Amino acid sequence: MAFAVGVLWKGLQFSDIDLVLTSIPPIFVGPVGWLLATLRRKPFFLEVQDLWPDALEVKGALKSQLFLRPLYALSNFLYRRACFLVTVTYGIKQELVKKGIDPLSIAVLPNGLDPELFRVDLDREEVRRQWGWNHDFVAIYVGTHTEVTSVDTIVEAAEKLKEYPKIRFEIFGDGSTKSDLETMIREKRLTNCRLNEPVSKKTVPSLLSAADVCLMCLFETPLAHIYLQNKLFDYMGAGKPIVAALRGHQRAIIERVGAGICVDPKDSTGLANALLGLANNSQRCQEMGARSQAYAMRHFCLDDILKRYAELVFTCAEGKKPTVPSDAFSRWLENGAH
């Protein structure tokens, strides 16, 4: 809320504007954007990166109706006051439509991937030597460690495969559950699972290139379909098979494309079995990775997404109603994906 006050103060210093683009969450910035747009009599354009307070309630992060009711009222107010909305996942759009928002006022523009990051010449063997991976089969996770990302499922899978020392788990990142993960690894005396510090975005492609399989997990939630994690785009862009324990549209993409193997959330046994199978089938890994990369480069290219985004902004700034851009992902979901 303090940040929102600062945004308001700064925003009032600008007068020569054509449009106010506001990204939520944090949700308290939303009314500031609407107020600035109203004062300047300019279009209010809203980007929805996550559903608040819906996701907070589902996660149990916010339980009191005393707080939830006004937050729901605030978010619904913002959705209805926007001249146009952009969501980063089709699942978020589905939820907004359920709330009564016109689907023709919502475009889905996922975060996507930067192809240039994966076109550089990467020395796979050199990276493997640096990290001591040598000839092991490396399953890698890169991302935040939270209850939502359920990284503990990966540690439990590592425990189930500790009799296969050539299958190595490398986990990169940080987050609220990292200390718990460190305790799990220590207490289980796992030598096949290592926690590493976070790495820069530019370092990620070389790590993924040197790995054999990429890992994803998500907690069990009725809102699983609203998530399209950035790591999904990176994994696909790197041309690696994905082994994931989750539900939702991410799973639908992976299975439809043939980009990997999915099991249910928290199913560490299923995760372990999938990895064991791929560790003994390099040909299948290569085929999955190739399909994964081809699909990502064709449908999740960041340059294309940003061009569509710019067109929407310019159209709204001119006071016109944009045409919702059609994309392969949205059409596919509309035609029967679950």
C-alpha positions, 0 to 999 in steps of 0.5 A: 500500500505504501508503494501504491501511495508512492506511485500515485504521487509520482503519477500525478507529476505526469500530464502529457500521457495517452494511456495508463497501463497498470499491472497487478498484483500488487493489487493496490496499484490497480486503483492508483492506475484507475484514478490517474487515468480518470483524472487525466481522462485517458484509457485505463489498460489493465494487465493481470499477472495473477488472480488476487485475492482468489489465489491467496484464498486458495493457498490459505495465505488469506482466510478472513472474510474481513479482508477477502470481501473488500479485496474481491470487490476491489479486483472486480471493480478494476476488471470492469473499469478497464478499457481492455485487459491482458492476462498472462495465462488463458486460465486467468482469462477463463476465471475473469470470464466467469466473473462476467468480464467480456471475453472480447475485452481480454487478450492472452499474452503469455510471458514467452521466451527469448529465442536469442538466449537459446541460439548462442553456442553453448558448450554442454560438456564444459558446463558439465565439467564445471558442475561436476556432472560428468557422465551422470543423468542430470535432472534440473530444476530452476526457479523459486522454492515455495509451497506453490512450486512444491520442490519438496516433491523433487527431493522425495523423488531423489530419495526414491532413486538414491540407489541409482547414483548416476541419476543426479538432481540439481536444484537452482534458486531460492525461496521461502521453503529452501531451508526446509529443503536443506533439512530434508536433504540432510536428514535423508542423507541424500548425495544425489540431490544438491541445492544451488544458489540462484543464477542469472537469467543469462546463465539459465540456457547453459545450465539447461543445455547441459542437463538431460531432463527439466523438472516442474512441480505445482501444488494441488489447487483448483486454480492449477489452470491459471499458471504458466510458469516462466520455467516452462518456456525456458525448458521448452526453449532449451529443447529438453524433455520435461518431467512434471508433477502438476495439473492444469494447462501446463500439463495439457501443453506438455502432454499434447505436444509430447514434450515430456511426462506428467504425473499428479501433484506430490506424486514423487513415486511417479516422478521418480519412475518417469525419470528412471525410464528416461534415464535409460532411453536417450532417444526418447529424450531427444525426441521429446526435447525436439518437439518441445523446442519446435512448439515453443519457438513457434507459439511462445516467441517473446518478440511476437508476443510483444508486437501484439501487446504493443498493437493493443496498447496503441489501439486503446490509446487511440480510443478504439476497441482492439480486436482480441488477437487469435493465438494457437494456444488459445484456439487449442484450449477453446477446442477442448483442452482440459 
